[in-house]
Amino acid sequence: MKKSIIFLFLCVSHSFLSQFNFHREVILPVKTIQWFVDPLGNHYAQENNKLSKLDTLGKVQFSQAIKSQGEISQLVFNSAQKVIAFSEEQQQICIFDNTLTPITSCLNLDDFSILNATAIASSSRANSVWIYDRVNSSILQLDTDKKVVYQQLKNITGLIGFSGNISYLKEEDEQLWISDGERTFSFDLNLNLMQENDFSCGPKSFIKASTFFEFGDNAFFILDLNTKKQGIGENPVAEAEKITYSNGYFYFQKGNKILLYKIG
């Protein structure tokens, strides 16, 4: 059933009334325990020891056994041709092509003196990922092809008062954003601190196009990070478990269903 929500949407430098329109529903495999979406709108579902790639309509295209890689904590996408899987359990990164065929052997993070990685993020730098190491309270940029650490910022607990319990790590708008569930910090891509914000990012709150989005059970809040203007509206998918934005759509995960909405 088509559902439209009228709300005040802030777009960087101005605001306008628009609609939150239902676009499509995608059904994931029943036993899915992890779900991700890439920049082209393809879906990735982990089902026990198997990772599957589904097209934009939810049809399975490729599957790969991942028992040796351990449970996947995150998938990130540096390009449409490369899928990077992070296992916090195994403390390793595995790289697949767009058919889920392994490209190289998995990288063990302890080889780079990373003792307890708890989050990674894609990087605009070719073949690189950002990594947060909780033990060293450090942010690193690792080249997965050359197998070298380009840069590292140590002891952010002491430097900025970061709690250590990371809830969000993402490169967006030529900045690296990191949140500890209470505050969100941004760094430039040379790891110089730019700003500190009194909001948190997580499974249902994120930053896109210089705008902070936060979805509650029934309502959502937006904040233009440039102008500081604010907006509030009704959440079209109450009690969604995970919400993200990709490929021009808002994706709401509720059980094994993914509900797509689009502005306007």
C-alpha positions as CSV (number, residue, x, y, z in Angstrom):
1,M,0.0,0.0,0.0
2,K,1.4,3.4,-1.0
3,K,2.1,5.6,2.0
4,S,3.1,9.3,1.8
5,I,4.3,11.4,4.7
6,I,4.4,15.2,4.5
7,F,7.4,16.6,6.3
8,L,9.8,19.4,6.5
9,F,13.0,18.2,4.7
10,L,16.1,20.3,4.9
11,C,18.4,20.1,1.9
12,V,21.8,21.7,2.8
13,S,21.0,25.3,2.4
14,H,17.2,25.5,2.2
15,S,14.0,23.7,3.2
16,F,10.9,22.6,1.4
17,L,7.8,20.5,1.8
18,S,8.1,17.1,0.2
19,Q,6.7,13.6,0.4
20,F,8.1,10.4,1.8
21,N,6.8,7.9,-0.8
22,F,6.7,4.1,-0.5
23,H,8.6,2.7,-3.5
24,R,9.1,-1.1,-3.1
25,E,9.3,-4.0,-0.6
26,V,12.1,-6.6,-0.8
27,I,11.9,-9.9,1.0
28,L,15.1,-11.3,2.4
29,P,15.9,-14.9,3.1
30,V,14.0,-16.0,6.2
31,K,17.0,-16.8,8.4
32,T,18.9,-13.6,7.6
33,I,21.0,-12.4,10.6
34,Q,22.8,-9.5,8.9
35,W,21.7,-7.2,6.0
36,F,23.6,-4.6,4.0
37,V,22.9,-2.5,0.9
38,D,25.5,-1.3,-1.6
39,P,25.7,2.0,-3.5
40,L,23.8,0.5,-6.4
41,G,20.9,-0.8,-4.3
42,N,21.9,-4.5,-4.3
43,H,21.2,-6.3,-1.0
44,Y,23.6,-8.6,0.9
45,A,22.3,-11.1,3.4
46,Q,24.1,-13.3,5.8
47,E,22.3,-16.5,6.6
48,N,24.3,-18.6,9.1
49,N,27.5,-19.5,7.3
50,K,26.5,-18.2,3.9
51,L,26.6,-14.7,2.3
52,S,24.2,-14.0,-0.5
53,K,24.0,-11.1,-3.0
54,L,20.5,-10.1,-4.1
55,D,19.6,-7.7,-6.8
56,T,17.5,-4.6,-6.2
57,L,14.3,-6.7,-6.4
58,G,15.5,-9.3,-3.9
59,K,16.4,-12.1,-6.3
60,V,19.5,-14.0,-5.2
61,Q,22.3,-13.6,-7.7
62,F,25.4,-15.1,-6.0
63,S,26.2,-17.0,-2.7
64,Q,29.4,-17.7,-1.0
65,A,30.2,-19.9,2.0
66,I,31.8,-17.8,4.7
67,K,32.4,-20.4,7.5
68,S,36.1,-19.8,7.6
69,Q,35.7,-16.1,7.8
70,G,33.5,-16.1,10.8
71,E,30.4,-14.0,11.4
72,I,30.4,-10.8,9.4
73,S,30.1,-7.7,11.5
74,Q,30.1,-5.2,8.6
75,L,30.2,-5.0,4.8
76,V,31.6,-1.9,3.2
77,F,31.8,-1.0,-0.5
78,N,34.7,1.0,-2.0
79,S,33.3,0.5,-5.5
80,A,30.6,-1.5,-7.3
81,Q,33.3,-4.1,-8.0
82,K,34.6,-4.7,-4.5
83,V,33.0,-5.9,-1.3
84,I,35.0,-5.7,1.9
85,A,33.8,-7.9,4.8
86,F,34.9,-7.3,8.4
87,S,34.7,-10.0,11.1
88,E,35.1,-8.6,14.6
89,E,35.0,-12.2,15.9
90,Q,38.0,-13.3,13.7
91,Q,39.7,-9.8,13.6
92,Q,40.1,-10.0,9.9
93,I,39.1,-8.4,6.6
94,C,38.1,-10.4,3.6
95,I,37.7,-9.0,0.1
96,F,35.3,-10.2,-2.6
97,D,34.5,-9.2,-6.1
98,N,30.9,-8.3,-7.2
99,T,30.1,-12.0,-7.6
100,L,31.2,-12.8,-4.0
101,T,34.3,-14.6,-5.2
102,P,37.3,-14.0,-2.9
103,I,39.9,-11.8,-4.4
104,T,42.8,-12.5,-2.1
105,S,43.5,-14.2,1.2
106,C,41.9,-12.6,4.2
107,L,43.9,-10.0,6.1
108,N,44.6,-10.7,9.8
109,L,44.4,-7.3,11.5
110,D,47.0,-8.3,14.2
111,D,49.6,-8.3,11.4
112,F,49.1,-4.5,11.4
113,S,49.3,-4.2,15.3
114,I,45.5,-3.7,15.4
115,L,44.5,-5.5,18.6
116,N,40.8,-5.1,18.8
117,A,39.1,-3.6,15.7
118,T,35.4,-2.9,16.4
119,A,34.3,-1.0,13.3
120,I,35.5,-0.3,9.7
121,A,34.3,2.2,7.0
122,S,34.9,2.5,3.3
123,S,37.4,5.2,2.2
124,S,37.5,7.4,-0.9
125,R,41.2,6.5,-1.2
126,A,41.5,3.5,-3.6
127,N,41.7,0.0,-1.9
128,S,41.6,1.6,1.6
129,V,39.4,1.3,4.6
130,W,39.2,3.2,7.9
131,I,39.5,1.0,11.1
132,Y,38.8,1.8,14.7
133,D,41.0,-0.1,17.2
134,R,39.5,0.0,20.6
135,V,42.5,-1.3,22.6
136,N,44.8,1.4,21.2
137,S,41.9,4.0,21.0
138,S,43.1,4.7,17.4
139,I,41.7,5.4,13.9
140,L,43.7,4.0,11.1
141,Q,43.6,4.0,7.3
142,L,44.7,0.7,5.9
143,D,45.5,0.0,2.2
144,T,44.1,-3.5,1.7
145,D,46.0,-4.0,-1.6
146,K,49.5,-2.7,-0.6
147,K,48.9,-3.9,3.0
148,V,50.2,-0.8,4.6
149,V,48.8,1.7,7.1
150,Y,48.7,5.1,5.5
151,Q,47.9,7.1,8.6
152,Q,46.9,6.7,12.2
153,L,45.5,8.9,15.0
154,K,46.3,7.3,18.4
155,N,44.6,7.8,21.8
156,I,41.5,9.6,20.7
157,T,40.1,8.7,24.2
158,G,42.6,11.1,25.7
159,L,42.6,13.6,22.8
160,I,38.9,14.2,22.4
161,G,37.2,12.3,25.3
162,F,35.9,9.5,23.1
163,S,34.3,6.9,25.2
164,G,35.7,3.9,23.3
165,N,32.3,2.3,22.6
166,I,31.9,3.1,18.9
167,S,28.4,3.2,17.4
168,Y,29.2,4.7,14.0
169,L,32.1,5.2,11.6
170,K,31.7,6.6,8.1
171,E,33.4,8.8,5.6
172,E,30.9,11.3,4.2
173,D,31.2,14.8,2.7
174,E,35.0,14.5,2.7
175,Q,35.0,14.0,6.4
176,L,35.3,11.0,8.7
177,W,32.5,10.8,11.2
178,I,32.8,8.7,14.4
179,S,30.2,8.4,17.2
180,D,30.4,6.8,20.7
181,G,26.6,6.7,21.2
182,E,26.6,10.1,23.0
183,R,28.5,12.5,20.8
184,T,29.7,12.5,17.2
185,F,33.0,13.9,16.0
186,S,34.2,14.7,12.5
187,F,37.8,14.7,11.2
188,D,39.1,15.8,7.9
189,L,40.7,13.1,5.8
190,N,44.1,13.8,7.3
191,L,42.6,13.0,10.7
192,N,42.5,16.6,12.0
193,L,39.6,17.2,14.4
194,M,37.0,19.5,12.8
195,Q,33.9,19.5,15.0
196,E,32.1,17.9,17.9
197,N,28.3,17.4,18.0
198,D,26.0,16.6,20.8
199,F,24.1,13.9,19.0
200,S,24.8,10.2,18.4
201,C,24.8,8.1,15.2
202,G,23.9,4.4,15.1
203,P,21.6,1.8,13.4
204,K,18.8,4.3,13.0
205,S,20.7,7.6,12.8
206,F,23.2,8.7,10.2
207,I,24.7,11.6,8.3
208,K,24.1,12.1,4.6
209,A,24.6,15.2,2.4
210,S,25.6,17.4,5.4
211,T,22.3,16.4,7.1
212,F,21.9,14.4,10.3
213,F,18.9,12.0,10.3
214,E,17.6,10.4,13.4
215,F,14.6,8.0,13.3
216,G,12.6,7.1,16.4
217,D,9.8,4.5,16.6
218,N,7.2,6.9,15.4
219,A,8.9,10.2,14.4
220,F,12.2,11.3,12.8
221,F,14.4,14.4,13.3
222,I,16.7,16.1,10.8
223,L,19.4,18.7,11.4
224,D,21.2,20.6,8.6
225,L,24.8,20.6,9.8
226,N,25.6,23.8,7.8
227,T,22.7,26.0,8.7
228,K,21.7,24.3,12.0
229,K,18.0,24.4,10.8
230,Q,15.9,21.5,12.1
231,G,12.9,19.5,10.9
232,I,10.7,16.8,12.4
233,G,8.2,14.4,10.8
234,E,6.4,11.0,11.1
235,N,8.5,7.9,10.7
236,P,6.9,5.9,7.8
237,V,8.1,2.6,9.2
238,A,7.5,2.4,12.9
239,E,9.9,0.1,14.9
240,A,12.3,-0.5,12.0
241,E,15.4,-2.3,13.3
242,K,17.9,-0.6,10.9
243,I,17.6,2.4,8.6
244,T,20.1,3.6,6.0
245,Y,20.3,5.7,2.9
246,S,21.7,4.6,-0.4
247,N,21.3,5.0,-4.2
248,G,18.7,7.8,-3.7
249,Y,16.4,5.7,-1.3
250,F,15.8,5.3,2.4
251,Y,15.9,1.6,3.4
252,F,14.0,0.4,6.4
253,Q,14.7,-3.1,7.7
254,K,11.9,-4.7,9.6
255,G,12.5,-8.4,10.2
256,N,13.1,-10.1,6.8
257,K,11.5,-7.2,4.9
258,I,13.3,-4.2,3.5
259,L,11.0,-1.2,2.7
260,L,12.2,1.4,0.3
261,Y,11.0,5.0,0.4
262,K,12.0,8.0,-1.8
263,I,11.7,11.7,-1.4
264,G,9.2,13.4,-3.7
